Amino acid sequence: MTEYAYLASIFASAVYLYASVRLLRLNRRTGERAELLLGVYFALSGVYYLTYNLPSLLGLDSWSTTAEWTVEWLYILGVFPYLLFIRSAFRPRDTWAGVLVGACSIALLTGTVKGALDGREVYSLDNPWFLVQWVGYTAPCVWMCWEALLSRHGAQKRVRVGLCAPIVANRYLLFALFGGFQSLACLADLSYAADIGVDQTASLFSSALLGGAEIASVMVLWFAFFPPPFYSNWITQRAESLSTPVEG
């Protein structure tokens, strides 16, 4: 992994952990399931990124294959609450959404367990179970992007009639961007798995793409949960200017 991607992962870890603490504290006050699920997902993702990059951080040798699979489970376990969050937030009553959650879960468990038991490299197409695992954690990212875009469309209509705050409608857009950038990071994983050990230049590009996607993901995440005053004011003023009828 390039230094750029390594530093990006450390930065992502810090943001994920901070967001998880804020969400889990909020959950203690509200008892909302969505905050708990997303908080657990961010917590496990943050610990995963930090642990995965710990050897580089401490100047040690890379993880062994067995240790790398152990670390990989931190991320895989985090995908389950992420799936449940998407369903509970967007499709709580749709049967097909439950089927999709189940299918992704089976793919994740099958790909991870079989790959680990066979002693294969985690991120390599030489591991025949990598694509199964990859589908399991990529599909939720694409699903999040799609559902958030649909919800934003409806929220924008409600903003025009005063039934939704502009910052709430904008949050759906940020969630869509988060899902989109995470999908891009998953594509970078696939590219890295195809290039590793084959083309060093392509592998460096894949690592850089992964780092850029992670930075973009956590930046939109920050604006979604901790919008600075200037951003909130800009979103509100922009919505008011667009909804104000022109006289004449």
C-alpha distance (Angstrom), angle and dihedral (degrees) to the residues before:
residue distance angle dihedral
M1 . . .
T2 3.80 . .
E3 3.78 121.4 .
Y4 3.82 88.2 -113.2
A5 3.80 92.9 56.2
Y6 3.81 91.1 42.5
L7 3.82 93.1 54.0
A8 3.81 90.5 44.3
S9 3.81 90.1 54.5
I10 3.81 91.9 50.3
F11 3.81 89.8 50.1
A12 3.82 90.4 47.7
S13 3.79 89.9 50.5
A14 3.81 92.1 55.0
V15 3.82 93.2 49.4
Y16 3.81 93.4 45.8
L17 3.80 92.2 50.5
Y18 3.80 93.1 46.7
A19 3.81 91.6 48.4
S20 3.81 91.0 48.1
V21 3.81 92.3 53.0
R22 3.81 91.2 50.1
L23 3.81 93.0 47.2
L24 3.80 95.1 45.9
R25 3.81 90.6 49.2
L26 3.79 89.0 50.2
N27 3.80 89.7 49.5
R28 3.80 90.3 55.8
R29 3.81 88.4 59.4
T30 3.80 100.2 39.4
G31 3.80 104.2 26.5
E32 3.81 89.8 -142.2
R33 3.82 113.3 161.2
A34 3.80 94.2 -146.5
E35 3.81 92.5 59.4
L36 3.81 91.2 49.4
L37 3.81 94.1 49.5
L38 3.79 94.6 46.4
G39 3.81 91.3 43.6
V40 3.81 91.9 54.1
Y41 3.82 91.0 46.5
F42 3.81 91.8 51.9
A43 3.81 91.8 45.1
L44 3.81 93.9 53.1
S45 3.82 91.7 42.9
G46 3.80 91.2 51.0
V47 3.80 93.3 49.0
Y48 3.82 90.1 46.1
Y49 3.81 94.9 53.2
L50 3.80 91.4 45.9
T51 3.81 94.5 46.5
Y52 3.81 94.5 43.8
N53 3.79 90.3 54.7
L54 3.82 95.8 39.7
P55 3.83 94.8 103.3
S56 3.81 90.8 54.2
L57 3.80 90.5 44.6
L58 3.81 91.9 53.2
G59 3.79 96.2 36.1
L60 3.81 92.9 -114.5
D61 3.80 132.9 138.9
S62 3.79 117.1 -79.8
W63 3.80 119.8 -88.9
S64 3.78 116.8 -83.8
T65 3.81 116.2 -114.7
T66 3.81 91.3 -101.3
A67 3.79 93.1 48.8
E68 3.80 91.2 45.5
W69 3.79 91.2 55.5
T70 3.82 89.6 49.5
V71 3.80 89.8 53.1
E72 3.82 90.4 45.5
W73 3.79 89.7 62.2
L74 3.82 89.5 66.2
Y75 3.80 89.9 64.5
I76 3.80 95.3 39.4
L77 3.81 92.3 52.1
G78 3.80 88.8 51.2
V79 3.80 92.1 57.7
F80 3.82 91.8 65.8
P81 3.84 96.2 64.5
Y82 3.83 87.6 41.7
L83 3.81 89.6 57.6
L84 3.80 91.5 46.8
F85 3.80 90.4 49.0
I86 3.80 92.7 53.9
R87 3.77 92.1 49.2
S88 3.81 95.7 45.1
A89 3.81 92.9 45.2
F90 3.81 99.4 44.0
R91 3.83 112.3 12.0
P92 3.82 109.3 23.0
R93 3.83 95.0 148.4
D94 3.80 102.4 34.9
T95 3.79 115.1 106.6
W96 3.81 93.3 -155.5
A97 3.81 89.8 58.9
G98 3.79 90.0 57.6
V99 3.80 89.9 49.3
L100 3.82 89.9 51.2
V101 3.81 91.2 50.5
G102 3.79 89.2 51.1
A103 3.81 93.8 47.2
C104 3.81 92.8 50.0
S105 3.80 90.9 47.1
I106 3.81 92.0 51.7
A107 3.81 91.2 48.4
L108 3.81 91.5 49.5
L109 3.79 94.5 48.3
T110 3.80 95.2 42.3
G111 3.80 95.2 46.8
T112 3.79 95.1 44.3
V113 3.82 98.1 42.8
K114 3.81 95.4 44.1
G115 3.81 93.5 44.2
A116 3.80 91.8 49.3
L117 3.81 94.6 45.9
D118 3.81 91.0 49.7
G119 3.82 90.2 51.3
R120 3.80 92.7 -125.9
E121 3.81 127.0 159.0
V122 3.81 109.9 -88.9
Y123 3.81 98.0 -133.3
S124 3.80 105.4 33.2
L125 3.78 135.3 100.9
D126 3.80 85.6 -136.7
N127 3.78 82.5 76.4
P128 3.84 102.0 79.0
W129 3.81 90.3 -158.9
F130 3.80 94.8 55.2
L131 3.82 94.1 87.6
V132 3.81 90.8 50.5
Q133 3.79 90.7 53.1
W134 3.82 91.2 41.8
V135 3.80 92.5 56.1
G136 3.80 89.0 49.5
Y137 3.80 94.4 58.1
T138 3.81 98.8 31.9
A139 3.82 97.8 53.8
P140 3.85 93.3 62.7
C141 3.82 90.8 54.2
V142 3.81 92.2 52.0
W143 3.80 90.0 44.3
M144 3.80 91.7 52.2
C145 3.80 91.1 51.0
W146 3.82 92.9 49.9
E147 3.81 96.9 45.2
A148 3.80 93.2 46.3
L149 3.82 91.0 51.6
L150 3.80 90.7 51.3
S151 3.81 91.3 48.4
R152 3.79 91.9 48.2
H153 3.81 90.5 55.1
G154 3.80 90.6 55.3
A155 3.81 92.7 42.4
Q156 3.80 91.8 53.5
K157 3.79 89.8 56.7
R158 3.81 90.1 51.8
V159 3.81 90.9 48.6
R160 3.81 89.9 58.9
V161 3.81 91.3 58.0
G162 3.80 95.7 40.2
L163 3.81 96.8 -106.4
C164 3.82 97.0 115.4
A165 3.79 132.9 40.8
P166 3.82 113.0 -117.3
I167 3.81 92.0 -127.5
V168 3.83 89.8 57.1
A169 3.80 92.2 51.9
N170 3.79 89.0 47.9
R171 3.80 90.4 52.1
Y172 3.80 89.0 63.2
L173 3.81 88.7 55.6
L174 3.79 90.4 50.7
F175 3.81 90.9 49.9
A176 3.81 88.5 51.1
L177 3.79 90.1 51.5
F178 3.80 89.9 47.7
G179 3.80 90.6 53.7
G180 3.80 90.5 45.2
F181 3.80 94.8 51.0
Q182 3.79 90.7 45.2
S183 3.81 88.6 52.3
L184 3.80 87.9 52.4
A185 3.81 89.1 51.0
C186 3.81 88.8 52.7
L187 3.81 89.9 52.2
A188 3.80 87.5 51.4
D189 3.82 87.9 53.7
L190 3.79 89.3 53.3
S191 3.80 92.2 47.4
Y192 3.81 91.1 48.0
A193 3.81 91.2 49.7
A194 3.80 90.3 51.8
D195 3.81 95.0 45.5
I196 3.80 103.0 39.7
G197 3.77 111.5 114.4
V198 3.82 90.8 4.1
D199 3.80 109.5 67.5
Q200 3.80 117.2 12.7
T201 3.81 93.3 -166.9
A202 3.80 92.0 51.7
S203 3.81 90.3 47.1
L204 3.81 90.5 53.7
F205 3.81 89.7 49.8
S206 3.82 90.8 50.8
S207 3.80 90.8 50.2
A208 3.81 91.5 48.8
L209 3.82 90.4 48.8
L210 3.80 89.6 50.9
G211 3.80 91.3 50.5
G212 3.80 92.5 48.9
A213 3.80 92.6 48.4
E214 3.80 91.5 50.0
I215 3.81 92.6 50.4
A216 3.81 91.1 48.7
S217 3.83 90.3 47.8
V218 3.77 95.7 53.8
M219 3.81 92.6 42.8
V220 3.81 92.8 58.1
L221 3.80 87.9 41.7
W222 3.80 89.3 56.7
F223 3.81 92.5 50.4
A224 3.81 90.2 47.6
F225 3.81 96.5 53.8
F226 3.80 103.9 21.3
P227 3.83 106.1 28.7
P228 3.82 111.6 -179.0
P229 3.82 114.9 -124.9
F230 3.81 93.8 -108.0
Y231 3.80 90.5 56.0
S232 3.81 94.8 47.0
N233 3.81 90.6 48.1
W234 3.79 91.7 48.6
I235 3.82 92.5 51.2
T236 3.83 91.7 48.3
Q237 3.80 94.5 46.2
R238 3.79 91.9 46.5
A239 3.81 91.4 51.7
E240 3.80 91.2 48.4
S241 3.80 92.5 50.2
L242 3.79 91.8 50.0
S243 3.82 93.2 48.5
T244 3.82 96.6 44.9
P245 3.83 109.9 101.0
V246 3.80 116.6 -125.8
E247 3.82 112.8 -117.6
G248 3.77 122.6 -136.3
